[in-house]
Amino acid sequence: MNGASIQQTVPLTPSLVTASWRLKAVADFNRDGNVDLVWQSSTGYLYVWYMNGSTMTRGEYLTPGQTNTQWQIVGGR
C-alpha cells in the first residue's frame, strides 16, 4: 500500500484461512519493521501472524485468549 492506494498484491503464506476467522488488525506488533496480522475467530479467539513480507514467520494466540466478537482492536505500532 501507499496510503490508500494498492501498489502490489501477493498471496499470503499460509494461504488457507477458514471462514470462521476474520482479519481484524494490521500493524507492526513485534516492532521488527514488518506489518503483522491479527485474526479473530467467530468465537472470539485472537491470533497474530508475525510476518516477514507475505510470509508468516510465527503465530500465537493473544491474551486474553477469548474476547467478545463485537470488540474493536485499536492501536498497534
Summary of the structure (lengths in Angstrom):
residues: 77
radius of gyration: 12.7
end to end distance: 16.6
largest distance: 34.7
contacts: 153
relative contact order: 0.22
helix: 0%
strand: 47%
